[in-house]
Amino acid sequence: MRVLFFILAVGIALPASAQLPLTFDRYHGFDEMTAFLRQAAAAHPDLAALASLGRSHQGRELWLLTLTNRKTGPPEEKPALLIDGCLD
């Protein structure tokens, strides 16, 4: 099974108070990671936006979480870092 999540970080550093709980001591499945991404976007709408890039061959969403401070401009006008993870 192959699951894709993309996180695009654009000119942003989240303060410790903005961190959402996610441990790295075990595997997180698709549903759990989807819930985390939705929670992150809902908790910080001024910094995070969740969008789907399409669907995998298994019919699962390919999520893109864009992190940026929109007060300093649109993400398309900033340097970016792409993190591609949760591949199985």
N, C-alpha and C positions, 0 to 999 in steps of 0.2 A: 504494500500500500504506500502511496506517495501523496503527501499532503503539503501544500504550499501556503505559506503566509509571508507576506511582504510588509516590511515596516520601512517607511521612508521618513527619515529624520532630517528636517530642514532647519538649520540655524536655531536649535532649541536645546535648553538644558532644563530638565524638570527639577524643581526643588524637592527635597526629601518628603515634604508634606504632601506632594502630589503623587507619590509612588503608590501603585496598586499592588496588593499581595500576589506574588507568583513565585513559587519555589522552584528550584532547579535540581532537586534531589530525586526526581522521578519523571517519567514520560507523561506529557499532557496530551490527551487525544484531541481530535478535531472539535468535538462539541465543547470541551472545556476551554480550548484556545479561542474558539469563536465567542464564547461567553466573556472571556477576559477582554478580547478586543472590543466587543460591544460595551462592556463596562468602562473601559478606558475612554472610549469616545464619548460616552454619555456623561462621565464624571468630569471631563475636561473639554467641553465643546469649543472653548476658545483656543485650545492647543492641538486638538486631535480630530481627525475626520476619517471615518471608515467607509470604504467603498469596495465594491466587488469588481475584479478584473475579468470575471467570466466564471466558467465552471470547469472542473477537472474532468478527466475521462470517466470518473466515478460519479459525476454529477454534483460534486461539492463545490462550494464557493471558493474562489481564489481571492482572499482578502488582501486589501491594501490599506494600511493604517498610515496616514500622513500626519506627522507631528511637526508643527510650526507655530510660531507666534504670528498670527495674521495681522496683528497691530503694526508689525514692522514690515509688512508687505506680503504679497502673494507668494506661495511656495515656488511657483515657476520662475521667480526672479532671484532665488537664493541657491547657494551651493547645496548639494544633497549627499546623503549617505544611504545606500540601499542595503538593508539587512534581509537576506533570504534565509528562512529557517523552517524548522519543524518538518524536515524531510525524513521520510521513513522508507 
